[in-house]
C-alpha cells in the first residue's frame, strides 16, 4: 500500500464513486487476480475484499483510495463489453415482418444469455474461493512449520489426495449431471495378477529418430524441451460419466467415451513417432478414447497418414470434456499465481494434488472416495496424445524431432522458439535442466541418411 494521501487528495478519493460491486468482481477475475492478492496489495484481509465485491461494505480512507486506483487500472485494461448496436434497415427498405412469436423468442434468448452469464460468473467466483482456500492451507502449514518451507511442503503433500478430492467435489456443485464414482467395470480393467498390467494400452511414447547418431562434431544442436504440467493439461479430456456399456462393431460416437478394441493401423513413417506408442505386440489392442480420437484425426482428409482403424467392440458411456475442467482451471489459476509470486511451496502442493489425483482414482488404497480406472487410463493417454501432437507440430514447422518420451519430454533440433513461447504456462515450453547443476540439456548430433 502507498503512503498517506494529502488531505485534499484523500477527500477527493473518498468522494469518487467506485464501480458497482458486481463490476469490482468482474474486473478482478478478468485480470486473473485472487482476493488474497488484492487484499495483500491494499493491506486488508481477503474477507474484506469479498465484502466489497458483494456490496456488504465499502472501503474508506486510504483503503478506498488504493482500491479505487486498482479498479481504475483494471477498467482501463479490461473494459466492460459494449452492448450490441441495434441493426438499422437500409433507406427505403421495408420494415421486416415481425411474427407473433418474436417477443417470446427474444425473451427466451435474453434468459439464455442471462443464465450463461450467471453460470460463468458463478464458476469464476467458485474458482476464486477455491484458490483462496488453497492459499489459506499453505499459509496454515507454513505457520505450523515455523516458516520451514520444506516441512510445510512435506505436510501439504501428505494431504494432497483428500484436499484435491474436496476441490473436485466443490467444482461439481453447479454441474448439470452426476458422475458415478464406483460403476461396475468390464473384466478388461482387471489385472490378471498382482503387479501385472490390465489389457488397456495407453499409447505411451518412447521413440528415438532412427537416422540420427551422437557425434561431438555433429551439425545438429538438439534441445530437450519440457512440457509444463502435462497431467494438469490432460484433465481436459472426454471422460465417460457413468457405467460403461458394451457395443460391437460400428463407427465411433463422439458423444460417448471409453475404451475400444481396434486393429492398429500400419505406420509407414519411420522418421516420426507412431501415435500408438512403442508397442511390439501385434493384433487387436484395447485403446482409450484420446488414442482413438487421435488415430481417427490422422486418418481423416486433413492428414491421411494412416488407414481408418477398424473398431471391433467398445465399452463406452455418455461423455463430456468438461467433467474435470473446473478442477483443472482452479489448479491452473493457482499455479499461475504461485509462479508469479515465486511461491515454491504452493507449486509443490499443486503438483502433488493433480498428479496424485490421476494416479489414485484408478486403483489405490490411498483414495477411498473414487475408483475410476477408466478415467486414469484416459487421462494418461490424453497426456501422451498431447505430447505426440506437439511433436507433430514441431515437424510441421521444419524442426527435426529427435526423441519423444513419456508425457513431457520432447527433443528437437532447430529454432523451437518459432513454434512455442518459452515460459512456464500450460501452452508454453521450457528447456529441460539437469537436476544437479540446473544446466540446460542440449547436445549435438549428426544426421545419417
MOLINBEL-V220761 format. One record per helix or strand of 3 or more residues. SS is the DSSP state (H for helix, E for strand). FROM is the first residue (numbers start at 1). TO is the last residue. Records with the same first field share a line. If there is no record, write none. Layout:
# MOLINBEL-V220761
SS=FROM-TO / FROM-TO
This chain:
# MOLINBEL-V220761
H=7-15 / 21-30 / 35-42 / 46-54 / 61-77 / 102-144 / 149-158 / 160-171 / 187-189 / 230-233 / 289-299 / 325-341 / 344-360 / 373-396 / 416-418
E=206-208 / 212-214 / 220-227 / 245-248 / 256-263 / 285-288 / 310-320 / 400-405 / 409-413 / 429-431 / 442-447
